[in-house]
Amino acid sequence: MVNPFEVIAARLESIAAPMSKNDGVRAFNDLYLDVTRAVGIEFAKGRYEDPAFFARLAPIFSNLYFEAVDAAGAKHAVPRVWVPLFEKRFDSRIAAIQFAIAGMNAHINHDLSIALVAVTRELGYDLGLDTPHHRDHLRVNTTLTRVMGEVKERFETEMERTVDRALGTIDDLVASWSIERARDNAWTQAQTLVALEHVPFIRDQYLLALARTVGLATRTLLVKTG
């Protein structure tokens, strides 16, 4: 089986190549790349019960971010949930770790639920708990938590630590955001979307509300620290 994470990592590398170091989208992209490589290693080692599920979920999920990047590059409107990150990407008063977490917030709390619905429908799965693909969903959390910790240390430059000591802002924001909680929420949101499939209008309104809510949370994570 082709390792889809290698393909995704290559695209993330190509996105990062022309970006400046002070680009907030680059900060998120770098985190996404680290996470993708780490999960890809686990995938190659056969650590997941249902590799076919992950082989389809990974590209469907990542494409939602790539669509935002492509839209921004073409100077088109980016999806609502991604607006805060792309709008503030060059604000020097926002720390790199904030941009990284803000991107994760948009991608997981919004995009992951949509990707989960798409792949389970494609494969004929349901979104029940304690299924092989749900156990794999939980298993990924350990890898992601480890990588997030490593990236946080790398992003925390001496300048950011100085700002944090003075204002007590960055650590508070980062500590308030949990990748496990976000991924649990994404699974629940996906279950809700499936339950609303027989009422398309309400489902569409629910998706709009989800994008607004996640977008607001992303803006909160991007509060200026200087």
Secondary structure as GFF3:
##gff-version 3
##sequence-region A 1 226
A	DSSP	alpha_helix	4	16	.	.	.	ID=ss1
A	DSSP	alpha_helix	24	44	.	.	.	ID=ss2
A	DSSP	alpha_helix	51	73	.	.	.	ID=ss3
A	DSSP	three_ten_helix	80	82	.	.	.	ID=ss4
A	DSSP	alpha_helix	83	87	.	.	.	ID=ss5
A	DSSP	alpha_helix	96	106	.	.	.	ID=ss6
A	DSSP	pi_helix	107	112	.	.	.	ID=ss7
A	DSSP	alpha_helix	113	123	.	.	.	ID=ss8
A	DSSP	alpha_helix	132	155	.	.	.	ID=ss9
A	DSSP	alpha_helix	158	167	.	.	.	ID=ss10
A	DSSP	alpha_helix	170	176	.	.	.	ID=ss11
A	DSSP	alpha_helix	179	195	.	.	.	ID=ss12
A	DSSP	alpha_helix	200	221	.	.	.	ID=ss13
###
